Amino acid sequence: MTLAPRSTGTGGSSAFDPTVLDSLSKLSLVARTLVEGFMAGSHRSRVKGSSMEFAQHRQYVPGDDPRFIDERIFAKSDRLVVKEFVAETNFACHLLVDASGSMGFGSTGKGSGTSPEAVGTRSKLDYARWCAAALGYLVLGQRDTAGLVVFDSTERRKVPPGNGAAQAASMLEMLEQTEAKGETAVGDVLQWLLPRLRQRGIVCVFSDFFDDPQTLMDGVRKMRLAGHEPILFQVLDPAELEFEYAGHLRLDDLEGGAPQKVDAQAIAIAYREEIEKHNATLATQASSFGVDLIQQRTDQPLDVALQAYLSKRTARARSAAR
């Protein structure tokens, strides 16, 4: 059950600011070794093919393309060997956006909407779909494949993986139309989706992760074992972390439960301890699986938050490739 002060709202969105997306367009989201590709022209994989980067020699067999015979080795040793190269592969990015009721909470920020001048309250769902739109923009801009799933306790809507301008338009339209409602079950959704993800790749999950940590991480673990790379973007409102309310509050359950009246000061310490414990458990388990868990506060500028993470990730991938 997720409780929130009654004054919360979801905000609204009719478009995504292209200046924010353009500011991210030079960064690369790179897969680790379990994923078969890098984007931004760095699509490395262990699949052998005929790209420009040499991998190894092997003995010539009838039927091999004679263009790949190494003439210098033949001239020196009279041996027929062919060159193999690192093949480029299609990169798949699966974007999963939690649109359950708890994601409708918002206490801060300029509007979810279309420009920095828009005034209003930014909900967690607003922030999550901005992030998903930005990453989708990056992937599709590199002519790679991206798909979108909007979920609560089950899959609600989806755009199957694809590429091109029509794909981008379909994904943005779905994100714009998404509303926060229903209960959440992130771990169950991950396990249900797993056999339906036909192409291995990065699975970016945008949620507050107010779910049972064990169930959630069981889904993450199975994604990892299947060859996907989950990245967990935990979107939280600063009020949820700091709980600096005073006096008596009415807390509404955004996922359908009965409202509660509480003394804010009486529960503040216990509340902070509980959410810190929950987030620490998620972080520890994610780290044990080698999975990135990125906590994003809705009072952070979107482009700054994503640039910091993607720059760090790109540098790490380049270092590992040396």
C-alpha positions, 0 to 999 in steps of 0.5 A: 500500500502506498500512501500520499498526502491528499494534495498530490497530483499527477500533472499532465503532458502533451509533448516532450521538449526536444531541447532536453532530448537534443542535449542528450543526443551525443551520449551513448547508452552502452551494454555490458558484456552480456548484451550483444551490442553497443549503440552509437556505432560501437555494436560489438558482439562475440558473433563473427561476421564481416565488419571492419574490426578484425577478430581472428584467422581460421582455416579456409574451407570450401564455400568461404568467400575468397575475398577474406583469404589473407593473401600475405599469410598465403604468400609466406606459408602457402596456407589458405586462411580467412579473416574473421571480423567482429560482427555488428548486431542490432541493439535492443532496448526495452523500456518498461514504465511503471504507471501504477497509482503510486507513480502519480505522487508529486510534490515539487518541480515545474510542470510535467509538460512541454516547456521549462515555463510550464507551472505545475506539479511534476509527478513521478510518472511525469519524470519517468516518462521523460526519462523513457522518452529521452532514452528511446530518442537516443536508441532510435536516433542511432538506428537501433531497436526500442520497444515500450511497455507500460504496466501496473500489476500487469502489462497495460499497453505496449509498443513492440520493438522496432525502429524509425520515425514511426516507432518514435511517434508511437512510443511518445504518443503512448507515454503522453497518454499514460495515466497513473492508476492501479496497483503495482507488481514490478517483480511479477511483471518482469517475470511475465515479460521475460519469455516474451522478450525475443531479442536480448538487450537492455531492459530499462525499468522506470519505477519507484519500486514500492514492491516486495524487494525479494519478488522484484529482485527475483525478476531482475535475477531471472532477466540477468540469467536470460542474457538481458541487462536490467537497469533500474531507474528508481524515481522518487519524490523528495517528499517521500525521502525526507517526509518533512510534514508537520501536524495531522495528515490525511494520507490517501492510498494511491493504489486503492486502499482506505485513507488514513489519518496520522500525526506526521511528527509521530511517524516521521522517524519510523517512516524515514528508517523504513524507506531507507531500509527498503532502498538499501536492500534494493541497492545491495541486492542489485549490486550483488547481481551486477545491476545498476540501480539509479535513484532519481529524484524528481527535483533533479533536472532531467537532462543533468541526471541522465547525462551524469549517468550515461557519461559514467556508463560510457566511460566505464564501458570504454575502459572495459573494452581496452 
